[in-house]
């Protein structure tokens, strides 16, 4: 894999040894932050060109489809109830299930629930624990092409491989260790994504308490098919931890990423509006850009962010005095990141970019920070912009296919439901 460097982003050619260090987060506080503006120079009007390194640069300033061509979503299935046998505690993930059904991962009960296409529950399995078929803090569930299921656990980082009926098969664990010089601590956290073929990717963070400037690397890894093999580093960026009395930053751009079924990976730095496509065997191959101004941070959003950070610290057991001190020194960005999430639809491989559109906001207060992503920009595989799809208020996307969106939604009482929306396209629109 060749090397590429662009203002702090690096596609590294070396494999990561078994001493890769993983990180630990408290509550809902994300430690990953962008390392600055990775754009090299200003945007131009060229639709597509190649730079001196052979990387394709695609820019699109169009507004996308018109009203007659615009895609929309309509509710196709909802499961859950306020009180009863189908009530969920905390929905962490919603995904396609067998035979047109749906999978729902309840992070509170540590169970995976399998629903038929009509919403009837077929089976449940799992439970909290360390034994075969049990999970701790499960984050996601994936149905593979061969019918097997994989439950991803972020802390400690484990992939649980299960049969189609939920029986335990095997577990994949990311290694964690201390450096030879003892300056880096053992970590125990990963963000996982799997393709439908079973290719696994993980985001991990190296913790170095001795870093005087607070800068610590974050690695995006592709796991080897060989259980004993070392993972490959696809991309690397830097998280800068607050040093001394430095304030925490609210709405700091955070890189997000998602693999395609073919093993290529999309990475978005958050700011500017940019999507980077990596081929693990080659490196960076394409950059897609849109010249879109970031939306401003409102006072309501600032208040919601503080509340969200407080809840995360409290759930992680942080002392009240420490929480109040941290929040008193918190500083907010003036603007939201242009890109809040990047997603990929399977099997067509289109890029879905989660954004906040102020013109679509109903009431940020009603749905909390879940209302930040209220629309998705859709791109063809070659980087051409198709258009923007508003999503129902408070809906949080977890999986998107060529025709469906899966995710969670809460009612006014904060009762969680799993939902599936059908993507409706007018006749003659892009498919």
ChimeraX attribute file (.defattr): number of C-alpha atoms within 10 A of each C-alpha:
attribute: neighborCount
match mode: 1-to-1
recipient: residues
	/A:1	16
	/A:2	12
	/A:3	13
	/A:4	15
	/A:5	12
	/A:6	11
	/A:7	12
	/A:8	13
	/A:9	18
	/A:10	19
	/A:11	23
	/A:12	20
	/A:13	18
	/A:14	13
	/A:15	15
	/A:16	18
	/A:17	12
	/A:18	14
	/A:19	15
	/A:20	20
	/A:21	26
	/A:22	25
	/A:23	21
	/A:24	19
	/A:25	16
	/A:26	15
	/A:27	17
	/A:28	15
	/A:29	14
	/A:30	12
	/A:31	15
	/A:32	22
	/A:33	21
	/A:34	21
	/A:35	20
	/A:36	16
	/A:37	16
	/A:38	17
	/A:39	16
	/A:40	8
	/A:41	6
	/A:42	6
	/A:43	15
	/A:44	13
	/A:45	10
	/A:46	11
	/A:47	14
	/A:48	17
	/A:49	12
	/A:50	13
	/A:51	8
	/A:52	6
	/A:53	9
	/A:54	11
	/A:55	16
	/A:56	19
	/A:57	19
	/A:58	24
	/A:59	22
	/A:60	20
	/A:61	15
	/A:62	12
	/A:63	10
	/A:64	17
	/A:65	15
	/A:66	11
	/A:67	8
	/A:68	11
	/A:69	16
	/A:70	17
	/A:71	21
	/A:72	15
	/A:73	18
	/A:74	14
	/A:75	13
	/A:76	15
	/A:77	16
	/A:78	18
	/A:79	20
	/A:80	18
	/A:81	14
	/A:82	14
	/A:83	9
	/A:84	8
	/A:85	9
	/A:86	14
	/A:87	15
	/A:88	24
	/A:89	16
	/A:90	16
	/A:91	25
	/A:92	21
	/A:93	24
	/A:94	28
	/A:95	25
	/A:96	24
	/A:97	21
	/A:98	17
	/A:99	9
	/A:100	10
	/A:101	19
	/A:102	27
	/A:103	26
	/A:104	29
	/A:105	28
	/A:106	25
	/A:107	22
	/A:108	16
	/A:109	18
	/A:110	23
	/A:111	21
	/A:112	24
	/A:113	21
	/A:114	24
	/A:115	22
	/A:116	16
	/A:117	16
	/A:118	13
	/A:119	14
	/A:120	13
	/A:121	17
	/A:122	10
	/A:123	13
	/A:124	16
	/A:125	15
	/A:126	23
	/A:127	19
	/A:128	16
	/A:129	12
	/A:130	9
	/A:131	10
	/A:132	15
	/A:133	21
	/A:134	17
	/A:135	24
	/A:136	21
	/A:137	19
	/A:138	30
	/A:139	20
	/A:140	27
	/A:141	25
	/A:142	24
	/A:143	23
	/A:144	19
	/A:145	12
	/A:146	11
	/A:147	14
	/A:148	19
	/A:149	25
	/A:150	24
	/A:151	26
	/A:152	28
	/A:153	22
	/A:154	22
	/A:155	19
	/A:156	21
	/A:157	26
	/A:158	22
	/A:159	23
	/A:160	22
	/A:161	22
	/A:162	20
	/A:163	14
	/A:164	15
	/A:165	13
	/A:166	20
	/A:167	15
	/A:168	18
	/A:169	14
	/A:170	13
	/A:171	15
	/A:172	14
	/A:173	12
	/A:174	21
	/A:175	17
	/A:176	19
	/A:177	16
	/A:178	14
	/A:179	14
	/A:180	8
	/A:181	6
	/A:182	10
	/A:183	13
	/A:184	17
	/A:185	17
	/A:186	21
	/A:187	23
	/A:188	21
	/A:189	23
	/A:190	24
	/A:191	17
	/A:192	22
	/A:193	21
	/A:194	25
	/A:195	20
	/A:196	21
	/A:197	13
	/A:198	19
	/A:199	18
	/A:200	21
	/A:201	26
	/A:202	21
	/A:203	24
	/A:204	27
	/A:205	26
	/A:206	21
	/A:207	23
	/A:208	18
	/A:209	13
	/A:210	11
	/A:211	14
	/A:212	9
	/A:213	10
	/A:214	16
	/A:215	20
	/A:216	19
	/A:217	16
	/A:218	22
	/A:219	25
	/A:220	24
	/A:221	22
	/A:222	25
	/A:223	19
	/A:224	15
	/A:225	12
	/A:226	8
	/A:227	10
	/A:228	8
	/A:229	13
	/A:230	20
	/A:231	24
	/A:232	22
	/A:233	24
	/A:234	27
	/A:235	24
	/A:236	19
	/A:237	24
	/A:238	22
	/A:239	19
	/A:240	17
	/A:241	19
	/A:242	13
	/A:243	13
	/A:244	8
	/A:245	9
	/A:246	12
	/A:247	17
	/A:248	17
	/A:249	15
	/A:250	19
	/A:251	19
	/A:252	19
	/A:253	25
	/A:254	20
	/A:255	20
	/A:256	20
	/A:257	21
	/A:258	24
	/A:259	26
	/A:260	23
	/A:261	19
	/A:262	13
	/A:263	19
	/A:264	19
	/A:265	23
	/A:266	22
	/A:267	21
	/A:268	27
	/A:269	29
	/A:270	26
	/A:271	24
	/A:272	21
	/A:273	22
	/A:274	23
	/A:275	25
	/A:276	17
	/A:277	24
	/A:278	21
	/A:279	17
	/A:280	22
	/A:281	13
	/A:282	14
	/A:283	23
	/A:284	27
	/A:285	17
	/A:286	22
	/A:287	22
	/A:288	22
	/A:289	23
	/A:290	17
	/A:291	17
	/A:292	12
	/A:293	13
	/A:294	18
	/A:295	15
	/A:296	15
	/A:297	17
	/A:298	14
	/A:299	10
	/A:300	13
	/A:301	21
	/A:302	18
	/A:303	13
	/A:304	17
	/A:305	17
	/A:306	17
	/A:307	14
	/A:308	17
	/A:309	20
	/A:310	21
	/A:311	16
	/A:312	19
	/A:313	20
	/A:314	16
	/A:315	12
	/A:316	14
	/A:317	12
	/A:318	14
	/A:319	10
	/A:320	12
	/A:321	8
	/A:322	11
	/A:323	17
	/A:324	12
	/A:325	12
	/A:326	17
	/A:327	17
	/A:328	12
	/A:329	12
	/A:330	14
	/A:331	16
	/A:332	18
	/A:333	14
	/A:334	15
	/A:335	15
	/A:336	24
	/A:337	24
	/A:338	26
	/A:339	27
	/A:340	23
	/A:341	22
	/A:342	24
	/A:343	26
	/A:344	25
	/A:345	21
	/A:346	19
	/A:347	15
	/A:348	15
	/A:349	20
	/A:350	22
	/A:351	25
	/A:352	21
	/A:353	23
	/A:354	23
	/A:355	25
	/A:356	22
	/A:357	17
	/A:358	15
	/A:359	7
	/A:360	13
	/A:361	15
	/A:362	14
	/A:363	12
	/A:364	18
	/A:365	13
	/A:366	14
	/A:367	19
	/A:368	17
	/A:369	18
	/A:370	16
	/A:371	22
	/A:372	21
	/A:373	23
	/A:374	23
	/A:375	23
	/A:376	24
	/A:377	19
	/A:378	23
	/A:379	20
	/A:380	15
	/A:381	13
	/A:382	14
	/A:383	23
	/A:384	20
	/A:385	23
	/A:386	22
	/A:387	17
	/A:388	22
	/A:389	18
	/A:390	19
	/A:391	20
	/A:392	17
	/A:393	21
	/A:394	22
	/A:395	21
	/A:396	23
	/A:397	23
	/A:398	15
	/A:399	19
	/A:400	23
	/A:401	18
	/A:402	15
	/A:403	16
	/A:404	19
	/A:405	25
	/A:406	26
	/A:407	22
	/A:408	22
	/A:409	20
	/A:410	18
	/A:411	12
	/A:412	8
	/A:413	7
	/A:414	11
	/A:415	17
	/A:416	22
	/A:417	24
	/A:418	26
	/A:419	24
	/A:420	25
	/A:421	21
	/A:422	18
	/A:423	18
	/A:424	13
	/A:425	16
	/A:426	13
	/A:427	9
	/A:428	8
	/A:429	13
	/A:430	12
	/A:431	11
